[in-house]
Amino acid sequence: MLRSVVLIFACLAVALGVYLCAKGPAVAGGIQTLLGGAIILVGTLFERWRYRNRNASSAGTWQPTGERFVDPGTGQEVEVLYDPDSGERRYRPLP
């Protein structure tokens, strides 16, 4: 939800910046508004791509922690696994 609000805000800022730039050079702040909105828009769109762990492998000494919970996104029960070598945590769906 927060991501959607930020994307809407960024789109509005870009649209306002385009409008102000179209009014002419006498309107100050058009370029700043356009660039600021574009930076927020691009940063928000690419954040999920940038922070995804692509080098994660299934190799490791994965140990169950005993933690189990229902994932609110999928409604499925998951188990928490921990790799003491890397400190990484993973969530494995339970059958």
LOKOLVEX-310399 format. One record per residue (C-alpha): residue number from 1; x negated, y, z. Coordinates in pm, 1 decimal, padded with zeros to 6 digits. Layout:
R  num        px        py        pz
R  NUM         X         Y         Z
...
***
This chain:
R  num        px        py        pz
R    1   00000.0   00000.0   00000.0
R    2  -00277.5   00243.5   00088.7
R    3  -00451.7   00158.0  -00236.9
R    4  -00133.0   00245.8  -00429.8
R    5  -00101.0   00579.0  -00250.2
R    6  -00465.0   00663.6  -00327.9
R    7  -00417.0   00569.8  -00695.5
R    8  -00104.0   00785.5  -00721.9
R    9  -00285.0   01077.3  -00556.1
R   10  -00581.6   01038.4  -00794.1
R   11  -00354.2   01027.3  -01100.3
R   12  -00175.2   01340.8  -00984.6
R   13  -00508.9   01515.4  -00928.4
R   14  -00625.7   01419.7  -01277.7
R   15  -00298.0   01540.0  -01430.2
R   16  -00319.1   01867.8  -01237.0
R   17  -00679.6   01911.4  -01349.0
R   18  -00584.6   01856.8  -01713.4
R   19  -00300.4   02106.1  -01676.6
R   20  -00526.3   02368.2  -01517.7
R   21  -00793.0   02319.7  -01785.0
R   22  -00527.3   02361.5  -02055.4
R   23  -00417.1   02696.0  -01905.1
R   24  -00748.5   02846.1  -02002.9
R   25  -01087.6   02935.7  -01861.3
R   26  -00939.7   03197.9  -01628.2
R   27  -00795.9   02925.2  -01403.7
R   28  -01067.8   02827.8  -01159.1
R   29  -01071.7   02482.3  -01012.3
R   30  -00937.1   02290.7  -01309.8
R   31  -01259.8   02107.0  -01382.4
R   32  -01324.9   02037.0  -01013.4
R   33  -00974.2   01896.4  -00968.8
R   34  -01006.4   01685.9  -01282.5
R   35  -01347.0   01545.5  -01187.0
R   36  -01251.0   01486.3  -00823.0
R   37  -00938.1   01297.2  -00922.3
R   38  -01129.0   01096.7  -01182.3
R   39  -01396.9   00996.3  -00929.0
R   40  -01133.8   00881.4  -00678.6
R   41  -00943.3   00696.7  -00952.1
R   42  -01248.1   00513.2  -01089.1
R   43  -01381.3   00435.1  -00741.9
R   44  -01051.3   00288.6  -00628.6
R   45  -01000.7   00083.5  -00944.2
R   46  -01347.5  -00071.4  -00934.8
R   47  -01386.3  -00127.2  -00558.5
R   48  -01246.8  -00481.0  -00567.5
R   49  -01472.8  -00572.6  -00857.9
R   50  -01782.7  -00428.5  -00690.9
R   51  -01749.5  -00587.1  -00348.3
R   52  -01655.9  -00937.4  -00458.8
R   53  -01911.0  -01201.4  -00355.2
R   54  -02002.1  -01358.8  -00689.4
R   55  -02306.7  -01540.7  -00554.4
R   56  -02111.7  -01738.7  -00297.5
R   57  -02179.6  -02107.3  -00324.7
R   58  -02019.1  -02404.0  -00161.9
R   59  -02362.9  -02516.5  -00042.1
R   60  -02433.7  -02448.9   00321.7
R   61  -02367.5  -02589.8   00660.9
R   62  -02003.5  -02493.9   00689.9
R   63  -01862.0  -02564.6   01033.9
R   64  -01498.9  -02534.0   01137.2
R   65  -01449.9  -02276.4   01412.6
R   66  -01119.6  -02415.6   01533.3
R   67  -00940.8  -02096.1   01431.6
R   68  -00623.3  -02144.1   01229.8
R   69  -00364.4  -01891.3   01125.9
R   70  -00093.7  -01829.1   00868.9
R   71  -00216.0  -01607.3   00584.9
R   72   00034.5  -01320.8   00561.3
R   73  -00023.6  -01283.2   00186.9
R   74   00048.8  -01642.1   00088.1
R   75   00232.7  -01776.3   00392.7
R   76  -00003.4  -02075.8   00393.6
R   77  -00189.7  -02204.7   00699.1
R   78  -00567.5  -02160.0   00667.7
R   79  -00869.7  -02276.8   00865.0
R   80  -01176.6  -02061.8   00935.0
R   81  -01519.5  -02202.3   00843.5
R   82  -01853.0  -02050.6   00950.5
R   83  -02204.7  -02083.1   00806.1
R   84  -02458.0  -02016.2   01085.1
R   85  -02741.8  -01969.4   00833.5
R   86  -02585.3  -01675.9   00648.6
R   87  -02321.4  -01562.7   00900.6
R   88  -02055.7  -01583.9   00629.4
R   89  -01698.2  -01682.7   00710.5
R   90  -01461.3  -01858.4   00473.1
R   91  -01095.4  -01940.2   00485.4
R   92  -00985.5  -02282.8   00360.9
R   93  -00616.7  -02355.1   00297.0
R   94  -00487.3  -02652.5   00493.0
R   95  -00280.1  -02921.5   00319.7
***
